[in-house]
Amino acid sequence: MFLLPGGDAAVRQPWRMALSYLRDAFGRHIPSDLKCFQGIEERQVALVDTLLSRRIQTVETSSCGRFLMRFAAMLGVASEVTFEGQAAIALEMAAERGSTSANDFEIEEGEPMILDFRPAIVAMVKDISSGRRVGEISPCFHNTLSAAIVDVCSRIRARDGVDRVCLSGGTFQNLYLLGRTVVELRRQDFGVFLHTQVPANDGGISLGQAVIANERLRGGK
């Protein structure tokens, strides 16, 4: 469970969301040398921490886009943003190509499956504290997320026999993540479907909404 403290402010200041991940992974013992809190007043961090602990003005979220924002903030490449996708773009641009390393994650079987990235968060924070370069940590994060996607798809295929995968949503505008995921899925003989004419992000959602609205109007609803 991860919380989004402070509403719109959390979207503009990803360090708030990063704090929620760190608190969930480390409890009360968050490392103090993280870049995401540099330049942030201690009392502001303490206030957000209080909101988290008491669940005041918070909502639960599992959005992959917010997930990217939190990791970008932890790495110090986007503690504050001014436009949608800025943090995710910064995270992708920081990734050095050619790395194949990935961190651990856990999957809880059930309906729905639950992905637990806390082991990856702990490992990445240790890398940051040890002085590992951002260019090395960022691809490791992307590789971990890609491995989790492929693992979930494999489990669903084993359970339900589904072997076709549609990669959609703004997250898959990230070419590093998209490329690695497509390669791994195809290597395991999945049929992979990608966007060609309709955008993968909110533009595709808007088109879908328009199609549904049109069908309802045609049916007199």
N, C-alpha and C positions, 0 to 999 in steps of 0.2 A: 504494500500500500504506500503510495507516494502522494503528497499533498501539494496543492498549488496555493501558497499563501499570498493574500493581498490583491486578488483579482487582476485587473489590467496592469497594475504595477509589477506583478510577477512576470508578465509577458515582456514588459519593457526592461526589467531588471532580472535576467536569468539567475543571478546569484541567489535570489530568494528561493527559486526552485532547486538549485544545487544544494542549498542548505537542507531542504527537506530530504533529499536523497542521502546526504551525508549523515543526517541525524538518524535516519532509518537504518543505515548500514553500520554506523559506529556507536549509536547510542549517545551518551553524554561525553564521549572521549574523541571528539573530532580533532584531527591534526590541526595545529594552529598556523602552519606555514603555507597554506594554500593561496594561490594567486587570486582566486575569485573574490576574496574578501579584502584584498589590498585596496586602499583608498576609500573603503566603506567605513563609516563611523561605527564604533563599537556599540553605541546605544541603538543604532538602527538594526544591526545584526541581532542584538539582544531582543529587540521588539519583535522581529520576525520569528525568532526562536520561540518566543512566548506564544505567538499566534499558532505556531505549529504544535507546541506541546499541549495547548488547550483547545486546539481545533477551532479557533476563532477566525471567521472570514476565510475559510479554507474549503476546497473541494477536492475530491479524489480524482486523479486523472491517470490514464495509462497511454496517452497520446504519444506516438513515436516522435512526432515533431517536438514536443516538449522534452522528450527524452534526449534528443540531440542538443537542445538548448542547454539543458543541465550539464551535460558533459562538456560543451563548449565553455560554459562558465567555469567549471572546475579547472579546466586547462588554462584559464585566463585569457582566452582569445575573444570572449564576448561576455563580459560581465553586465554590460548594458547594450541595448539595441534600439534602433530607431525605425526599422522596417521589418516586415514579416520575412522570415527565412534568413535573416542576417547572421544569426549565430550558427545555423547549420552550414551556411556557405563558408563561413570562416573556419569551421571545423574541417570541412572537406578540403579547403585550400591548404590547410596546415599539414595534411597527410602526405608523407613521402611515399612514393610508389615503390612497389617491389617487396614490401613486407608481407609475410604470411603468418606472423604470430597473432595469437588470439588469447583472450582471457577466459576463465571458466564462467559458466552460468548454470542455473538449475532449471528443470522443467517439472512442474507438478501436474501429473496426469489428471484428467477429469473433464468436466464440461462447465466452463471452458478450461483449456489448458492454461496454466499460469507460468509465465516466464519470470524467473527471479534473477535479476542482474546484480544483486548485492555482492556476490563474489567478485564480479568484474569491477564494481565500484571500488571495493577494498584494494584490489590489485592495482588499479589505475592510480589511486591516491598514494599508494606505496611508491609507484614509479615517479610520481610528481615529487614526493618528498625526497627521493633518492637523487633527484636532479636529472632524470632521464628527459631527453629533448621532446618537445611537443610534437615535432615531426615524426617521431617514433611512436609516441603514445596514440596519436590520432588514428593512424592506420590500424593499430591493434584494436582500438574501439570499433572501427568500421568492420573489421574482420570478425569480431565477436558478434556483432549484431547480425551480420550476414550468416554466420554459422548457426545462430539461433533460429533464423528464418528457415534455413534449409532443414534443420533438425525437426522443427515443428511440422513442416511439410511432409517429411519422411514418416513421422509418426501418424499423421492424418492418413497418408496413403496406406500404411500398414493396417490401420483400423478400418477405414472406409473404402479403400480402393480408388480414391481420387488421385489421378496423376497429372492433372492440368493445373497450372498456377498462374494467376493474374497478378502482376505487380503494378499496383496503382497507388495513388495518393502522392502528395507533395514530397514526401520523403524520398520517393524514387526519382526525383529530379536530381538527386545526388548521384552523379555518374560513377563515382568510386564504389559506392554501395551497390548501385544497380548492376554494374559490370561484374563485380565479384559474385553477387547473388545469382545472376543469370548463368554464369559459367558453372558454378557448383550445382545448380538445379539441373542443367542440361547434362552435366557429367553423370548425374544420377538418373538420367532418362526421364526427366519430367518434361512435359510440354509447357513452354513458358510463353505467356501472352503479354505484350507490351503496348504502350500507347503509340499510335502513329499519327492520327488526325485530331484526336481529342486530347487536350492537355491533361497531365496526370494530377495536377493540383486542383485548387478550388474551381478553376474554369470548367473542369469535367463535372464537378458536383453541380455547378450552376446549369450546365447543359442537361444533366439528368433530371434536375428539378423541373426544368422547362418542358422536357418530354413528358414527365408524369402529369404536370399541370395540363398540357395539351390533351392528353388522353382522357383526363377527367372531364375537361370541357366538352370534348367530342361525345362523351358518354352521358352528358347532361348532369354530371355530379357537381 
